[in-house]
Amino acid sequence: MTVSAEVVSKEVPEALEFSQLKSRTTAEALTELVSEFGIVYVTALTRQGCSGCETQKPLFETLAEKMNRENPKARFRRVHVNYDDGDKQESWSSKRIFGHAAYPTYTIHVKSHVGPLEIYRSVYPPMEELEKEIKESFELAEFYETEARAASGL
């Protein structure tokens, strides 16, 4: 008898179209994106037609793959905004929800017992800087996971 396992490959970083989030408030979007304790959430906000986004895309993908091998408690997402000169509405909605000024913007969040907390935000950072910030955030993710357990009495 032969047994085979279906391998489901998860895209790293996970790609998400902003249109899936645009009807949400800031709190709703962050709560959906930052959903588990003990996890470091790294999000790249990118836009169609952004040359910097295209330049950094393969660098971010390489970093995500490397970091996922080193620590499975990192989640990488790319939230992509559709944009053209005739319709900038989705870009303005993204800026309203996430409060960012330009593309690509990278954020790092962890979940706490009071909700998602932003640890880092930068426009077009060197990937070495982003990697350093991610590594430093693991300790905070663990701290807030412990705090949440204490707050809930577990």
C-alpha positions, 0 to 999 in steps of 0.5 A: 500500500502506498501512502502519499501526502499532499504538500500545500505550499504557502506563499512567502510572503503571503500576498494580499490584495488591499481591496480585501481590507479597504472597507475596514477601519484601522482597528479591524484591519490590524486585528485581522492581520495581527491575530496570534500572540507570540508572532512577529508580523511583518507587512510590506505595503506596496503599490502598482506602478511603484518602482521602489516596490518592484526593486524591493520585492525580491529582496523582501521575498528572500528575507521572508524565506530566510527568516521563516527558516530561522524562526517560524514565529515570523509572518510575512505579508505583502498588502498590494494596492491597485493604482493608476493615474485615473483612480487613486482611491485605493491608495488613499484608502490604504493611507487612511487605514494604515497611516503611511505616507509612501510606498513601499512601507514596511511595518512590524506588529505584535499582538498584545492583550490590548490589541495589535502594537506597532514596533517598527515602520519605515519607508524603503528601508535596507533589508538588513535594517528590517531583518535586525528589527524583526529579530529584536521583535521576537522578544517583545512578541514572547513578552506580550504572549506571556502578559496575555496569559497572565491577564487571562489567568491561564 
